[in-house]
Amino acid sequence: MVEECYAQSVEYEWKRLVQDAYHRLEFDTTMFFLKKYLPKKGLILDAGGGPGRYAIELAKKGYDIILLDLVKENLEFAEKRIKKAKVGNKVKEIVQGDIRDLSKFRNSTFDAVLCLGGPLSHIKGNKQRERAVSELIRVARPGAPIFISVFGRFGKLIRGPRYWANKIVNKSFLDKLVNTGENELWKGKYYAHYFTLEEINSVFSKFPEFKLLKLAGLEGLATPYTEEINKLAKNRKAWKNWLEMHYRLCTHPTVAGISVHILIIGKKVRPALKRTSRKQRFL
């Protein structure tokens, strides 16, 4: 059903990240960390990349890209935008697929792996989400950075009184969201899962080949203030000061934990070998 939702909102999803200063925080902050942690060149998997906003931006910077998404309409739109941006030579392949099954790609194929915008938050069930994480790690080369953004639970709740107050009257809905992060009414009728920092740490600690480097709040302290942030951005000096503060504080656990989108930054490592005693080695 989420596939149905995104198939109907391709144009909106393409414009969403650049429609105003508030939404650009998600895009610009993600790009800030990509610039910091990506290798200087290489092949990148943009998994769940939607209509191609990040794929095109990174292709312009000289990276080779494979764009994968579940939604056919997203990929058809992305193909047109890639052609318009004249980066078709850098986008090596456009693939329809599911982040839970990347069997098309061999182990350790990519120099970096992206899963941005929240695809992991639309997968139902802990085991299925862990399956997706396992696949994203598997296809990364040892040492490769991995970037995954998810929906933040407390960010969702902070925005509740202003943006979905009509649902707060439903106590069972609110209790389920608070206690489990589950939401069956995302955009009215679709599924989404909202993460806490504790849950993120719990999930990713199950993968010894993944080293967590940072958690960043993409909207950070701006989370509840859509209109106010858009107004502030019109004052160039004030906006410059705010952005400097934002980048300085967005990795603070409190700030990351209250964000609408949380960016998980890690890298693939070789799991440490279990030590054996001298006696065991000679048995």
C-alpha positions as CSV (number, residue, x, y, z in Angstrom):
1,M,0.0,0.0,0.0
2,V,2.9,2.4,0.6
3,E,4.0,1.6,-3.0
4,E,0.6,2.9,-4.0
5,C,1.0,6.1,-2.0
6,Y,4.4,6.9,-3.6
7,A,3.2,6.0,-7.1
8,Q,0.6,8.8,-6.7
9,S,3.0,11.4,-5.3
10,V,6.0,11.3,-7.5
11,E,6.0,15.0,-8.4
12,Y,5.5,15.9,-4.8
13,E,8.3,13.7,-3.6
14,W,10.7,15.1,-6.2
15,K,9.9,18.7,-5.0
16,R,9.5,17.9,-1.3
17,L,13.2,18.3,-0.3
18,V,13.6,21.7,-2.0
19,Q,10.2,23.2,-1.6
20,D,11.2,25.5,1.3
21,A,13.9,26.2,3.8
22,Y,12.4,23.8,6.4
23,H,12.3,20.8,4.0
24,R,15.7,21.7,2.6
25,L,17.2,21.0,6.1
26,E,16.6,17.3,5.5
27,F,18.4,17.5,2.1
28,D,21.2,19.9,3.0
29,T,22.0,18.2,6.2
30,T,22.1,14.8,4.5
31,M,24.4,16.3,1.8
32,F,26.6,17.8,4.5
33,F,27.3,14.3,6.0
34,L,27.6,12.7,2.6
35,K,30.3,15.1,1.7
36,K,32.0,14.4,5.0
37,Y,32.0,10.6,4.9
38,L,31.8,9.6,1.2
39,P,35.0,8.5,-0.5
40,K,36.2,10.9,-3.2
41,K,35.0,8.5,-6.0
42,G,33.3,5.2,-6.4
43,L,30.1,3.3,-7.1
44,I,27.2,4.2,-4.9
45,L,23.9,2.3,-4.4
46,D,21.0,4.7,-3.9
47,A,18.5,2.2,-2.4
48,G,14.9,3.4,-2.1
49,G,16.1,6.5,-3.9
50,G,12.6,7.5,-5.2
51,P,12.6,9.9,-8.1
52,G,16.3,10.4,-7.9
53,R,17.0,13.6,-6.1
54,Y,20.2,12.3,-4.3
55,A,21.2,10.1,-7.2
56,I,21.3,13.1,-9.6
57,E,23.1,15.3,-7.1
58,L,25.8,12.8,-6.5
59,A,26.1,11.9,-10.2
60,K,26.8,15.6,-10.8
61,K,29.6,15.4,-8.3
62,G,31.2,12.6,-10.3
63,Y,30.1,9.4,-8.5
64,D,28.8,6.4,-10.4
65,I,25.3,5.5,-9.2
66,I,22.9,2.7,-9.3
67,L,19.4,3.8,-8.4
68,L,17.0,1.3,-6.9
69,D,13.4,1.9,-5.9
70,L,10.2,-0.2,-5.3
71,V,8.0,2.2,-7.3
72,K,8.0,2.0,-11.1
73,E,6.6,5.5,-11.4
74,N,9.4,6.9,-9.4
75,L,12.0,5.3,-11.7
76,E,10.3,6.4,-14.8
77,F,10.3,10.0,-13.5
78,A,13.9,9.6,-12.4
79,E,15.0,8.5,-15.8
80,K,13.6,11.7,-17.4
81,R,15.3,13.9,-14.8
82,I,18.6,12.1,-15.2
83,K,18.4,12.7,-18.9
84,K,17.5,16.4,-18.3
85,A,20.4,16.8,-15.9
86,K,22.7,15.1,-18.5
87,V,24.2,12.6,-16.0
88,G,23.1,9.5,-17.7
89,N,26.7,8.4,-18.2
90,K,27.1,8.4,-14.4
91,V,23.9,6.6,-13.5
92,K,24.9,3.1,-14.5
93,E,21.6,1.4,-13.8
94,I,18.0,2.1,-12.8
95,V,16.5,-0.9,-11.0
96,Q,13.1,-1.7,-9.6
97,G,13.6,-3.6,-6.4
98,D,13.0,-4.0,-2.7
99,I,15.6,-3.1,-0.1
100,R,14.9,-6.4,1.7
101,D,16.2,-8.4,-1.3
102,L,19.3,-7.0,-3.0
103,S,20.3,-10.4,-4.3
104,K,20.8,-8.8,-7.8
105,F,24.1,-7.5,-6.3
106,R,27.0,-9.5,-5.0
107,N,28.5,-9.1,-1.6
108,S,30.8,-6.1,-1.2
109,T,29.8,-4.5,-4.5
110,F,29.5,-0.8,-3.5
111,D,31.9,1.9,-2.3
112,A,28.9,3.5,-0.4
113,V,25.3,2.6,0.3
114,L,22.4,5.0,0.8
115,C,18.9,4.4,2.0
116,L,17.5,7.9,2.5
117,G,14.2,9.5,3.1
118,G,12.8,6.7,5.3
119,P,12.3,3.5,3.2
120,L,13.2,1.5,6.3
121,S,10.4,3.1,8.2
122,H,7.9,1.7,5.7
123,I,8.9,-1.9,6.3
124,K,6.6,-3.7,8.7
125,G,8.0,-5.9,11.4
126,N,11.3,-6.1,13.2
127,K,12.5,-9.1,11.4
128,Q,11.7,-7.6,8.0
129,R,13.5,-4.3,8.9
130,E,16.5,-6.3,10.1
131,R,16.5,-8.2,6.8
132,A,16.7,-4.9,4.9
133,V,19.5,-3.7,7.1
134,S,21.4,-6.9,6.6
135,E,21.1,-6.6,2.8
136,L,22.2,-2.9,2.8
137,I,25.3,-3.9,4.8
138,R,26.0,-7.0,2.8
139,V,26.4,-5.2,-0.6
140,A,28.7,-2.6,0.9
141,R,32.5,-3.1,0.6
142,P,34.5,-3.3,3.9
143,G,35.2,0.2,4.9
144,A,32.3,1.6,2.9
145,P,30.1,4.2,4.5
146,I,26.4,3.4,4.9
147,F,23.8,6.1,5.3
148,I,20.2,5.2,6.4
149,S,17.6,7.7,7.4
150,V,14.4,6.8,9.3
151,F,11.4,8.5,10.8
152,G,12.0,9.8,14.4
153,R,9.3,8.9,17.0
154,F,9.7,11.9,19.2
155,G,9.9,14.2,16.2
156,K,6.5,12.9,15.1
157,L,5.0,13.4,18.6
158,I,6.4,17.0,18.9
159,R,4.6,18.0,15.7
160,G,1.4,16.3,16.8
161,P,-0.5,19.2,18.5
162,R,0.0,21.4,15.4
163,Y,-0.2,19.0,12.5
164,W,-2.3,16.0,13.5
165,A,-4.2,17.1,16.6
166,N,-7.4,15.4,15.3
167,K,-5.7,12.0,15.9
168,I,-4.7,12.7,19.5
169,V,-8.4,12.1,20.5
170,N,-7.8,8.5,19.6
171,K,-6.0,7.2,22.7
172,S,-5.2,3.7,21.3
173,F,-3.6,5.4,18.2
174,L,-1.5,7.6,20.4
175,D,-0.5,4.9,22.9
176,K,0.6,2.6,20.0
177,L,2.7,5.3,18.5
178,V,4.3,6.2,21.8
179,N,4.9,2.7,23.0
180,T,5.9,0.9,19.8
181,G,6.4,3.5,17.1
182,E,3.8,1.8,14.9
183,N,1.4,4.0,12.8
184,E,-1.2,2.4,10.5
185,L,-2.5,5.8,9.5
186,W,0.5,7.5,7.9
187,K,-1.1,9.9,5.4
188,G,-4.5,8.6,6.4
189,K,-4.2,4.9,5.6
190,Y,-0.6,3.7,5.1
191,Y,2.0,2.1,7.4
192,A,5.1,3.7,9.0
193,H,7.4,2.9,11.9
194,Y,9.0,5.6,14.0
195,F,12.3,5.0,15.7
196,T,13.9,6.1,18.9
197,L,17.7,6.4,19.3
198,E,17.6,3.4,21.7
199,E,15.8,1.3,19.1
200,I,18.3,2.3,16.4
201,N,21.2,1.3,18.6
202,S,19.5,-2.0,19.5
203,V,18.8,-2.9,15.8
204,F,22.2,-2.0,14.5
205,S,24.1,-3.6,17.3
206,K,22.9,-7.0,16.0
207,F,25.3,-6.6,13.0
208,P,28.9,-7.0,14.1
209,E,30.0,-5.9,10.5
210,F,28.4,-2.5,11.0
211,K,30.1,0.2,13.0
212,L,27.9,3.1,14.0
213,L,29.7,6.5,13.5
214,K,27.0,9.1,14.2
215,L,23.3,9.8,14.5
216,A,22.2,13.1,13.2
217,G,18.8,14.9,13.4
218,L,18.2,16.2,9.9
219,E,15.6,18.8,11.0
220,G,17.1,19.0,14.5
221,L,15.9,21.9,16.7
222,A,13.8,23.2,13.8
223,T,11.5,20.1,14.0
224,P,8.3,21.7,15.3
225,Y,8.7,25.1,13.5
226,T,7.9,24.7,9.8
227,E,6.4,28.2,9.3
228,E,8.8,29.9,11.7
229,I,11.9,28.4,10.0
230,N,10.6,29.4,6.5
231,K,10.2,33.0,7.9
232,L,13.6,33.0,9.6
233,A,15.3,31.9,6.4
234,K,14.3,35.2,4.7
235,N,16.7,37.0,7.1
236,R,20.1,36.1,5.6
237,K,22.2,36.8,8.7
238,A,19.8,35.1,11.1
239,W,19.6,32.1,8.8
240,K,23.3,31.8,8.5
241,N,23.6,31.9,12.3
242,W,20.9,29.3,12.7
243,L,22.5,26.9,10.2
244,E,25.8,27.2,12.0
245,M,24.1,26.2,15.2
246,H,22.2,23.5,13.5
247,Y,25.2,21.7,12.1
248,R,27.0,22.0,15.4
249,L,24.2,20.5,17.4
250,C,22.4,18.1,15.1
251,T,24.5,15.1,16.3
252,H,23.8,15.8,20.0
253,P,21.7,12.8,21.1
254,T,18.9,15.0,22.5
255,V,18.6,16.9,19.2
256,A,18.9,13.8,17.0
257,G,16.2,12.1,19.1
258,I,13.6,14.8,18.5
259,S,14.1,15.1,14.8
260,V,11.5,14.2,12.1
261,H,14.2,12.3,10.2
262,I,17.2,10.7,11.9
263,L,20.3,9.9,9.7
264,I,22.2,6.8,10.7
265,I,25.8,7.1,9.6
266,G,28.0,4.0,9.8
267,K,30.5,1.9,7.9
268,K,31.0,-1.7,7.1
269,V,33.9,-3.4,9.0
270,R,35.3,-6.8,9.2
271,P,33.9,-8.5,12.3
272,A,36.6,-9.2,14.9
273,L,37.6,-12.9,15.0
274,K,36.9,-14.7,18.2
275,R,40.0,-15.4,20.1
276,T,40.9,-19.0,20.9
277,S,43.1,-20.3,23.6
278,R,46.5,-21.8,22.7
279,K,45.1,-25.2,23.7
280,Q,42.1,-24.8,21.4
281,R,44.3,-23.9,18.4
282,F,46.2,-27.1,18.6
283,L,43.2,-29.4,19.2
